[in-house]
């Protein structure tokens, strides 16, 4: 209660003060505002709690400084009034607060205000910029400061100009040499840490602050007026400054004030006055800069315009360089300028123009990598450097006066490639502004464009002059077609065209070049000079090897090249041009200059190449003309010779046409041979002739036709010659497949002398070839030597082709005739066999349907129509796919099997078939389907249908009989078995050993008969469909464990048989859809068989695995095994192997048949693998339970 009373008294006291009092928390929230403060701030609201301090004042920067108490500043209210403000920390019971005291700004008096306004008016009206800045500095000093400094600043805040007031000359020099670096000022203005020193737009940094201690040190002027004893007194290291900002808020200057006349730190009123002067200074500087920039821009545009006008009026490169030099020196106020052209091939500069005291034109400067000139060519950017007397460029030290210079290098480009360098020297150190470099670059670009136009004009003019001259040369060269005259004209015209001292032409002849024409020194000596192509030092061979025009200046300095020209020691430069025809070099044109070592350039090379093309054409035309004249003379001779040859060829063609016509008139073999021989002899005029054909069976040569001999050739098969196909001259022709003329048989070892041919002296023979096979020879004989000519051989060879074809056609005719007769006989036989087969097919009782490879029915007998009760006409042409019902429930699977047969016929084995039974109304029909194959090719299918209704009914009666008999036998057998058990148990009194043995025999046989009856009943129920399955999800591992533990191990223990039992069940085995009782029956039967047929010490293993949609269960034993021939029989009813080991075990032979039937009822399959003496493995499958399977 006492605290509350004290607090109320305190607030009442503060509220009655005439001085404004504000209390805020450290975050600036108003806690208390007295009435005087509300009046000063112009606040009407009574409740200001939770209002921020900055919301009640107009100057946010000053309010931040006051919250960093203790602090002193001034505030601008929202109605424009200026208040003095002091802040300090106060501690109350509930924490620390900031107390801000407000007082109205004390006016300095009307006289002082009028003087300030008058001073500002004078400043505003002053036209001179420097004078205006001096008035600002002096006026600001008059407001109460002994020293004021104004520095103009560039974009990096580096000082460019200093204006002072109140400084002695010594102090001005000290200030100039000890200005703070720009970074120190920028840190003060930009670093958030130093914003506490800000007072409005001004910065007041106390002398004891970190910034003052780090940056001032000994750089400040001595201040004898500052004492620093009073907290409000001016400190020797106090800093008061204000940055000058333009309209874009860029810092363009800095005002600094020192030594206040009152010796105290600045008040808010003083800061306000400083800001006012700073605004005037900033406006004056900005306006001056704008004016200067405008004037500078105007001067630049004027300079560019003048340069453009001057450059556009000339197409002379030298004039362009002089204009460029003049305007660059004017733009930059430079003294010396040097323009040098760059030669990239040797990295040198050649001075084109200069205004230096000593002439430098054509001086060569060798560049080194890394110097300024080389760097400028690499970067293509201007470079400036401040040179001292000790750092002048080495290539200019011989003329450049040793003093400080500003050095500028500007690149000059043509088509974006470096062309020249411009060096400018200014004999003083001064900064080069970017605007000046841009102006110099613009002038260089203008000169570059003008230079490109000049060079293009010069090149165009030069090219036009060259082509005019070239046209005149072409007219002169093409005036004559004489090769010697053409070569001499080329030499003389090329000397005038290229303004050289000599022209020499070498022509290529075989493995050397020969001097063929020349004009100039030693032209007579040059003609006939030869240089081998292997002379690698010869200049002409260099041209031939490269295939390109080449020039060598300063040839006397080149010791590796030999010119091989007359008076070669006087030649200074040489140019060689290859003369080409269709890509092949035919000669070399060499041009020489005896007076100018640098005579040739790349331009000369390109023009010489053009001239070389024209020269090559002229040389080629002259050569062609000479060749044409020679060819005309030869052509006349050839025409006469060809006319004779054509006449002879015409006669031969007529003879061949007659032979061809007459041979094609008949297909009779003997007539063709006889006619062919006589027609060919009309050309050869032989005394004898024969046609020998090869007997394909014996290989002997047979006479088939002859003239001029006494041989009897009436036999159809011909007369044997006694020679085999490889003997004699005929054998040589057959082996070599070549024609032959023997001019004298006595001199030719190939000729076999016989009695019948003793008078023969000349032979002409040709092989008869058809379809690349030699079928015989045609031989013509004469009694005189040298009787046959090559022309006759050519004609007989041509005729032999027709003879061989005629013989082949005759043989083909005979073959076709024989084949036709055989085919007719075979067709009749096939028709008879077809009739027999059709009769047999129609007579059999089974129905037969035959389908082609596309499953279309092409044949059906009457029995098939009757059995299926479908008219035959409806069956024919139908697709088997449309009759799926005929194949019962196996229809879809069979169709898929048929498709597999057609695709993989090569994999099918003989005996492949499918079979099933189906019911059609009241009939039971057996279906048997098998593929029709021939040589691994599928031709279709054959379906056999048999009506087995009666057999099924008989089998049904049999099954019913067996079932009835089995039921009837069970009753007496039960009694027999029961009484036998009772008697063995002693119900009828003690039994003798013999009686017990007899009773055991009765019991064992009764058990066997009981087992047989049960198996027969199971078989009967399965066949008659009386057994149904109770399908439910079944846990296979659990079932196997129950049977193994409850049944198999029980038998092992009961019968004391040493067997090892193992189970191998895969983890996470899925449930199967099966009948628990029937699967138990299946497993029990298989395990009993394994137990019965496995000897002591053996092993039985039960495995279970899931694969796809089935679970595979295997019973594996190490028993006696099953013979291979019995593997397919063990599932037949009542089958038991004849093996003694099998017969010792009691059984009916029905167990496996029942097991297979039960497995198939589940939709599974049963298979067996066995090896005699090693054991057997029975594997069956059960379907996995699917989500929508019905357990019932």
Buried (B, 14 or more C-beta within 10 A) or exposed (E): EEEEEEEEEEEEEBBEEEEBBBBBBEEBEBBBBBBBBBEBBEBEEEEBEEBBBBEBBBBEEBBBBBBEBEBBBBBBBEEEBBBBBBBBEEEEEEEEBBBBBBBEBEEBEEEBEEBBEEBBEEBEEBEEBEEBBBBBBBBBBBBBBBBBBBBBBBEEBEBEEBBBBBBEEEBEEBBEEEBBEBEBBBBBBEEEEBBEBBBBBBBBBBBEBEBBEEBBEEEBBEBEBBEBEEEEBBBBBBBBBBBBBBEEEEBBBBBBBBBBEEBBBBBBBBBBBBBBBBBBBBBBBBEBBEEEEEEBEEEBEEBBEBBBEBBEEBBEBEBBBBBBBBBBBBBBEBBBBBBBBBEEEEBBBBBBBBBBEEEBEEBEBEBEEEEBBBBBBEEEEBBBEBBEEEEBBEBBEEEBEEEBBBBBBBBBBEEEEBBBBBBBBBBEEEEBEEEBBEBBBBBBEBBBBBBBBBBEEEEEEEBEEBEEBBEEBBEBBBEBBEBEBBBBBBBBBBBEBBEBBBBBBBBBEEEBBBBBBBBBBBBEEBBEBEBEBEBEEBBBBBBBEEEEBBBBBEBEEEEEBBBBBBBBEBBBBBBBBBBBBEEEBBBBBBBBBBEEEEBBEEEBBEBBBBBBEBBBBBBBBBBBBEEEEEEEEEEEEEEEEEEEEEEEBEEBEEBBEEBBEBBEEBBEBBBBBBBBBEBBBEBBEBBBBBBBBBBEEEEBBBBBBBBBBEEEBEEEEBBEBEBBBEBBBBBBBBEEEEBBBBBBBEEBEBBBEEEEBEEBBBBBBBBBBBEEEBBBBBBBBBEEBEBBEEEBBBBBBBBBBBBBBBBBBBBEBEEEEEEEEEEEEEEEEEEEEEEEEEEEBEEEEBBBBBBBBEBBBEBBBBBBBBBBEBEBEEBEEBEBEEBBEBBBEBBEEBBEBBEEBBEEBEEBEEEEEBEBEBEBEEBBBBBBBBBBBEEEEBBBBBBBBBBBBEEBEEEEEEBEEBBEEBEEBBEEBEEBBEBBEEBBEEEEEEBEEEEEEBBEEBBEBBBEBBBBBBBBBBBBBBBEEEBEBEBBEBBBBEBBBBBBEEBBEEBBEEEEBEBEBEBEBBEEBBBBBBBBEBBBBBBBBBBBBBBBBBEEEBBBBBBBBBEEEBBBBBBBBBBBBBBEEBBEBBBEEEBBBEBEEBEEEEBBBBBBBBBBBBBEBBBBBBEBBBEEEEBBBBBBBBBBBEEEBEEE
